[in-house]
Amino acid sequence: MKEFKFTEESAKKAAEAEMRSRLPLILTSGFAGLLLAFRFTPQVQSLSNAVLAIIAVSTLGVLVFSIWIGMKRRAKAFMTQVYTVDETSIERKSASSQSVKIDFDKLESIQTGKNGLTLKSKLHKMVVPSELDGFGELSKIINDK
C-alpha cells in the first residue's frame, strides 16, 4: 500500500490550476450581470459616470477578493486529500468530501489530460491532479494495472 499527498506548494498549484479553468466563466457572468444592471435599470442610467466607475471597481474588488479566498480554501482542501493505492484499488480520502474507492478490475476508462488522470468506473469518477506529489509514479502504477 502506498500513499500520495499534496505538499503546501503543490496544493497551491492545484488550486490555481482549478481556478484558471473556472475564471472565464466567473468573469463573463460578473461582466454580464453588471452590463444588465447598468443597461436595463432606470435608476442606474441616471447615475453619473464617476458613481458607475466606483460601483464597477468595487464589484471587481469584491470579485478578486472572493477568488483569492476561494483559492486559499481550495488549497487547504487539497492538503487533506490522500490517495492510497494497493494491489487491487485506488482510494481518495479527504476531510472535506466523501471517500471514493475504485477497484482496478472495475475501471471502465483511464484518461490522461493536461490536468491529470481521470478514472471512471460505473459508480465513481476520480480525478487525480497532475500537481499531486509523486503523480508520475502513481500514474505508472495505475496504467500498469
N, C-alpha and C positions, 0 to 999 in steps of 0.2 A: 504494500500500500504506500502510495506517495502523495504528498500534499503540495499544492501550489497556491501561493498567496500573492497579494499585491504589497509592494512597499509603498511608502508615503508618496514617493516621486512617481511611481508607475500608476498609482491610483489617481493622482492629479492629471496625468497624461490621458488616462482613460476617460475621466470626467470631461476634460477639454475636448477630446475627440467626439464624445457623445453630444456635447453641446454644439460643436461646429456643425454637426449634421442636422440639428434642430433649429439653428439660428436663422436660416432663411424664412422658415415658417413663422417664427416668433416676430421677426422684424416686419414681414409682409402683413401679418394680421394686425400688428400695432399701427403700422402706417395706414392701413385700410380703415381701421377704427377712427383714427384721427381725421382722416380725409372725410369720412362720412359725417363725423360730428361737426366739422368745420363747414361742410358744404350744405348740409340739409337742416341745420338748426338755426332758426332766425335770430336767436339771441347771440349766437356766436358770430354771425355775419356782421353784427353791428359793433363788435369789439374792435379796438384799434390794432394795428399790426404789432405794436410792442407787446400788448397783452397776449396776442396769439403766439408770438415768439416765446414769451415766458412760459405759456402753457405747453408748447411743443418741447422746449428744453427741459422743463420739469418732468414731463412724461418720459422723455428719453433717459433722464437721470434715474428715474424710478425703474425703468426697464433694465438699464445697465446694472443697477444695484441688485435687482432681483435675479438676473442671470449670474452675477458673481456669488450671491448667497446660494443659489441652486447648485453651482459647481462645487462649492465647498461642502455642501451636504451630500452630494453625489460621491465626492471623493471619500468622505467618511464611510458611506455605504459600501464602496468598493473595498475599503480596508477590512471590512467584516467578512468579505467573501473568501471561502476556502474551497478549492477544487480538489477532490480526493479521487484518485484513480487506483483501482485494484485490478485483479486479473479479469473480472467479469463486468465491471461497470465504472461509470464516472458519476460523481455526485457533487453538486454545488450547494454548499451550506452558507447561509447568510443570516445575520441578526435582523435584517430589515425585510426579508421575504421568506417564503417557504422553501424548504429544501427540494431540490429536483435531482432525481436519480434516474439515469438511463443505462440499461443493460446493453452491452456491446452487441449481443445477438439480436436485439430488438431495434437497432439503429436502421432507419429507412434511408437516411441520406446524411452525408457529411459534405458541407460546402465550405470552401476556403475563400475568404474575401479579404479586402484590404483592412477590414475592422477585426478580423479574427476568424474563428471557426463557428459554424452554425451546425449543431447536431439536432436531428429530428427523429423522433420515434412517433408511434401512433398517438401516444398520450402526452408527450412532452416535447418542448423545444428548448434548447440551451445554447446560448451564445457565449463563447469563450473569447474574451477580448485579447487582441494581439499584444496589449500592453502588460499582460499578466507576466510576472516573473517566471521564467522557465517555459514560456509559451512554445518555443521550438521543440523542447523535449516532450512537452505534453502533446503537441500536435503529432509528433512522430509516434508516440505511444498509441494514440487514438487511431491513426492511419494504419498502423501495423496490426491492429485487431481486426 
